[in-house]
Amino acid sequence: MEKFEAIIVGAGLAGLAAAYTLAREGVEVLLLEKGDYPGAKNVSGGRLYVNPVRELFPELWGKAPWERFIAREGVSIMAGERSLKVEYCGDELSREPYQSYSVLRAKFDRWLAKQAEGQGAMLVSKSRVDDVIIADGQVVGVWAGGDELRADAVIACDGAMSLLAEKAGLRNPGNPRDYAVGFKEVIELDSALIEERFGLEGKEGAARLFMGEVTRGKFGGGFLYTNKDSLSLGIVVAIKDLMEGSPAVQAPVLLDEFKQRPEIARLIKGGESVEYSAHAIPEGGFKALSRLYGNGILVAGDAAGLAMNIGITVRGMEYALASGYYAAQTVLQAQKKEDFTAASLSGYEKMLNNSFVLKDFMAFQEAPAVLDTPRFFKHYPELVGNMMKDIYEVPAGPKDRLYPTIKKYLPLKEMWAMAGDMRKVMKI
Ligand SMILES: Cc1cc2nc3c(=O)[nH]c(=O)nc-3n(C[C@H](O)[C@H](O)[C@H](O)COP(=O)(O)OP(=O)(O)OC[C@H]3O[C@@H](n4cnc5c(N)ncnc54)[C@H](O)[C@@H]3O)c2cc1C
């Protein structure tokens, strides 16, 4: 039996942030990761917003392995063979310090692991934790590959389907309603072609989101981020929506269809797919969060349900980094008090409440229910597609005036339905 001051399970961004923060303060910390190396099994669309976590790790950002800073935002509404694209660029996106970057997790997590190890954290990869050890109602360690490993505190950072939080009695088995699934490809493409196709210069990058036909009208959407010399392309769909309807839709088929759309095919043309991954995303929001602490244990990142989809953004990486940081701070405080009971660790929830993390989750707590409105993903994209067609079409004969053309799509019944949807949207 070995004893450490802290054991962290899972070397994703939550676990790495916790390990780095604790090791920096001289805590003897063991970080266990089941993958071959940190980042090997981690999936993200790949966009990290730095502002919320800039002050937590100010020394790190200057040397992080960013792909490109996002200087151009785009949203496309897709319906049948039509699509409407809106692009935004503003000087705040192109000015340092940059708001957000594209990242590749296989590189980024490995780099962050090196920083944590540099501070003294002990990382053991290819090590799967199977259970928590509970003595007198207190988590006192974990079982990993038959080894009994003990610690004053355990931080569960084992991702969306957290076994540890469940074993410690802090969450129930996952409910499909609270999860989406994401499929992603990394497509290698010459950097000059990327810059030409997306209108970029130097280290500038583009982020594009897609909704409507891309998920066959189901809750979710597509994403495309430009990296240095590759593109991250994928889709995210609510698991409940995938299961409903007969026959059930196979999410990988949606990704194939997405790649074949002309708008996408021309952007990825000539590229080579070098990575394919799939992963669950906890999207149940505030109401689906796990309990965040118990006797001897804290839960951070996706393991606690700290990822959020509000339609225009899917965010989880900053919440993982910040919750890992605050979990580590809580352990440091508990060490001073020499008290690792739930009462002592409850400071973690207070820290998250006072930070952007739980403030965001409370502010957007209605988002999952609001976005569970099929009209947003099917009816409106079709309406927009048809309306744009009529607006831009010049027939052989005379063309209708613009107002009646638009009005045709907005009869009173539609306006009432829209007002109802707007009332929902006003909650987020
Ligand atoms: C397709 C997709 C697109 C996304 N896009 C974005 C985006 O653009 N921006 C954004 O901010 N977020 C995005 N997210 C969400 C984001 O990726 C997650 O919120 C984030 O990775 C959570 O980090 P984490 O450290 O909590 O979990 P993870 O990164 O999942 O790390 C958990 C780690 O625990 C390890 N592990 C699991 N079980 C065990 C065990 N029993 N023993 C040992 N190790 C274990 C795993 O191998 C893994 O390394 C996306 C997610 C997906 C799936």
The ligand as an ORCA input file, in Angstrom:
! r2SCAN-3c Opt
* xyz 0 1
  C     -16.841     16.505    -30.019
  C     -16.585     17.425    -28.852
  C     -16.380     18.762    -29.067
  C     -16.099     19.624    -28.006
  N     -15.784     20.914    -28.265
  C     -15.347     21.714    -27.279
  C     -14.817     22.996    -27.560
  O     -14.653     23.388    -28.712
  N     -14.463     23.780    -26.505
  C     -14.559     23.347    -25.216
  O     -14.186     24.090    -24.306
  N     -15.031     22.132    -24.932
  C     -15.416     21.299    -25.919
  N     -15.845     20.034    -25.639
  C     -15.917     19.618    -24.226
  C     -14.533     19.373    -23.648
  O     -13.809     18.551    -24.516
  C     -14.636     18.708    -22.281
  O     -15.528     19.436    -21.485
  C     -13.263     18.627    -21.599
  O     -12.398     17.826    -22.350
  C     -13.403     18.075    -20.193
  O     -12.122     17.843    -19.643
  P     -11.966     16.815    -18.452
  O     -10.555     16.875    -18.017
  O     -13.017     17.023    -17.435
  O     -12.312     15.399    -19.097
  P     -11.516     14.589    -20.200
  O     -10.765     15.465    -21.113
  O     -12.516     13.637    -20.796
  O     -10.431     13.776    -19.362
  C     -10.788     12.679    -18.554
  C      -9.557     11.794    -18.448
  O      -9.782     10.779    -17.501
  C      -9.234      9.569    -17.997
  N      -9.962      8.486    -17.302
  C     -11.271      8.168    -17.402
  N     -11.581      7.155    -16.593
  C     -10.420      6.805    -15.961
  C     -10.104      5.809    -15.006
  N     -11.036      4.979    -14.525
  N      -8.831      5.730    -14.585
  C      -7.862      6.587    -15.068
  N      -8.115      7.539    -15.973
  C      -9.387      7.660    -16.413
  C      -9.494      9.635    -19.487
  O      -8.663      8.775    -20.220
  C      -9.221     11.097    -19.768
  O      -7.882     11.346    -20.078
  C     -16.105     19.136    -26.678
  C     -16.333     17.783    -26.442
  C     -16.546     16.920    -27.522
  C     -16.729     15.461    -27.242
*
